Amino acid sequence: MYTVSMCWIAIPQSQKISELLDESVVVDNAEAFNIKENRAEYEIVQKGQGWDLSKINYDKLREDFKKAEYKHIEIAELRAFIENKLQQLLEQNHTRTDFAQRLQEIIDKYNSGSSSADAFYEDLVKYVGNLKEESERHIREGLSENELEIYDLLKKDRLTKEKCDNVFELVVEFAANGRK
């Protein structure tokens, strides 16, 4: 007994459609089209995975936003950057959920109508500054990202300053022993 998969049937049909389109599409003045296509200039605006938080010029962001014709596009781009960066920070350290909650509060405030587009953008820019501080916190503490996550997990129960210092010393000692 043979069974026929729907995927098997769909593939030849899509190939037939592609072949038909290839045969059917005619370009008027194809020579001029090729010349224009070869003259296209490309510019790499951004390299790597994304913006570097440490190199963001917050004043320039604010200035560009004031001049922007389509402010909602600027907001959407900044929000997409923030969500991507927040996801990276959460993957590095799962205790950073308070940052996700704060972002949601900013978004909810805007969506409820109690914040203008300008105020929302300003809140997002300030939030980026907070993300920058958090992304550099492991350096200030003298810990790796993994060690910082352990430290954050251990102090999660709102320890006193003295107990928090003890936990920090234990993490540093544990890390030092692990590196040997």
Salt bridges, closest charged atoms under 4 A:
ASP59 OD1 - ARG62 NH1 3.77
GLU63 OE2 - LYS67 NZ 3.20
ASP64 OD1 - LYS60 NZ 3.02
GLU83 OE2 - ARG79 NE 2.98
ASP98 OD2 - ARG102 NH2 3.19
ASP118 OD1 - LYS71 NZ 3.22
GLU122 OE1 - ARG62 NE 2.83
ASP123 OD2 - LYS109 NZ 3.79
GLU134 OE2 - ARG96 NE 2.63
GLU134 OE1 - ARG137 NE 2.96
GLU145 OE1 - ARG96 NH2 3.22
GLU145 OE2 - HIS138 ND1 3.06
GLU147 OE2 - ARG179 NH2 2.74
GLU149 OE2 - HIS94 ND1 3.30
ASP152 OD2 - ARG137 NH2 2.53
ASP165 OD1 - LYS161 NZ 3.05
